[in-house]
Amino acid sequence: MSDHIIDNHEIDLIMEILESLEDEQLAVTLLKEFNQATAHYGKLLMNKDLSLTHAEWKTKCDQAKHTVDLVVTKIRNL
């Protein structure tokens, strides 16, 4: 995954994988996980907390991006 949150092609691919899962409960759980991770990362990127130093903000963004990457990898490996 690159530095942006996630592109439409990748979202389409993730949705196709989740929609094709036999286990609907797992698909819902993974979709929630994906949505929470991308929402958290997006909020960090768009609404920089001015109480944080740039280094702290960057660290939080890097951690959030890593979480998104882990969820995407989990879904892609199904």
N, C-alpha and C positions, 0 to 999 in steps of 0.2 A: 504494500500500500504506500502511496506517496504522501507528501506533506499535507495535502488538503484533507478535509474530513473524509469524504467518500464521494465518488462520482456516480452519476446515474447508471452507467453500465454495470458497475459493481453492485449497486443496490438491486438492479434488475436480476443479476445473477444470484444474489443472496435470496431474493424473494422466490425465484424459480426453485432453488434448492429446498427452501422451507415449504413451499407449496407442494412439492413432490414427496415429502416425507410421509411415510405410512403412519407414524406416530404423531397424531395431531397435537397431543399434549406437549411433546418435546418441541414441536415446531412453534407452538405458542410461547413456551418458556424461552426458547432461543430468540424469538422475535422481540420479546420484552427485554431480554438481556441486551440485544443489539440496539434497540431504541433507547434504552437508558444510557448505554455507553456513548452513543453518538450525541445524544442530547447534552450529556454532561460535558463532553469535549467541546461541542459547539458553544455552549454557554461560557466556558472558560476562554475560548478564542474571541468571542464577540463582546463580552462584558468584563474586561479586565478589572479585577478588584484593585483599586488604587491603594489599598492598604498593604498590598504585597509588593515586594521589590520585584524588579524585572526577573531576577534569577529565580525567585520563589515561584512567580507566575509561570516562567518557562518550565520549571521542574514539574509543576502541577499539570501543565499542558502535555508535556512528554509522558507523564504517567497516564493521563486520560487517553492519549493516542495509543499507548501500549495496550490499554484495556480494550479499546476498539479493535485493534489488530488481533488480539487474542480471541475475541468473539468471532470476528470474521474468519479467522483460521479454523476455529472449531466448527463453524457452519460449513466452510468449504471442504473440510475433511470428512464430512458425513458420507 
